[in-house]
Amino acid sequence: MSQALYTSGTGLKAGTNQINVVSNNVANMNTTAYKSSRVNFETLFYSDLSHSSTASVTSGGVNAKQVGHGVQIGSITRNFTQGTFINTGRDQDMMISGNGYFVVTDSSGQSFLTRDGSFSLDSNGDLVTSSGYYVMGATSTYSTTSSDVNIHIPTLLNMDVHGTTAAEFGETLVSEMNNADITAGTFTMIINDNGGPQTVNITLTQDDIDTMDITALVGEINTQLQDAGADDKVTASVTDGTITFAAADADTAIEFETPEEGGSNFVEELGLSNVEKTEGTDNYVTKVANYSAVVDEAGSYNASVTLEDWGVSNNGIIEATYSDGSKLTVAIDENNEMTWQITTGDFVKITGDDVTMDDGVLDYANMMLEMCMVVNESGLESDSNNLWTIGSNAGTPYFGVAGYAAFGTIQTGGLEASNVELSDELSEMILAQRLVQANSRVFNTASSTLETLVYLGQ
């Protein structure tokens, strides 16, 4: 009879732990990206009062007589179902839609995972969690090792922008102009000279874009103008990084257009659709052509060029906007490597090796959120501050960026809600309460029976 006390005791212990799990779920019903837990029970060992036997010629088979010794917690599993999107109205808040976790580190360099995307910038321009953990930036679109570089957004810029020289200009390929992504097709040029307006359509094939330099392009324009009967030719020159397209005759006006359909984006990419006239004339279309830049906050800087805002795209790329209209971000090249990209206030793109970072400011193009997945998500172990650690049974972690491989995408302007279903938790709480109450009754009954047995001897 004393065994009943121990058996009911296991039920009391199991029910108490179930209530503890339920209470933690309910307490975190409003916690960002919280994943609810559930207790799974399993039996303890059994004692055999008699063993089973098989049937024979003279007698039938006998089943075993077993008495169980109670219940135990088999596992406490997490429900990793994604929580709903909660709009916070803050553009910098973000939620992972799909698989993956953000990677963060503490001051000692220990790594953690989180789905809580309520990040902000500290006074140094480092992207941090609400608890001050550094948010890591990706160094690869796919890797089995984590990045060791946190995301840093320069709060001050000193852009030393260099325009291409006149000597370099003529040999610059069309594909290299302003680092623009020019597509094949046709663009239009109109020259209004003494013979009246002459319109020519200049077609750029992909081979032209890859092999034709600016001198050859101007030659092609003039050839077509001559064929169209124009009296004047067009010249192109560069001074202090400014491309100037002009007619040979100062009294002649020129204009660029892009056909509505099937045209090359040559005009838009170079900003030629925004005609900028040189003062006192009517025959220039100009565009700034910059080919390198320096991002520098370590040395002297122009105090007017300060960080004004930053945002995140759905693939986790951060774009910082500055007071002079320039934007700093990263791009993924054809080798799946991150490269810097600056767009100046004149809408000129400067990318890759043309963007030079001062030593000690930004060593790597890492303004892109790193994400992590593991083989066994249930092997992650909870920590405080909405963090997870990679447990020994989580399997190999994989690191990458949003939107690549099996990683989810980023939704901005809100956070992931807790996935706690209050109605389910209240049901679990009632069941746990009944478990404790019923086992308490069994315990009292067993105790009373033992008391009766004790008094039988008096």
Summary of the structure (lengths in Angstrom):
residues: 458
radius of gyration: 35.5
end to end distance: 19.0
largest distance: 134.2
contacts: 1421
relative contact order: 0.20
helix: 22%
strand: 36%
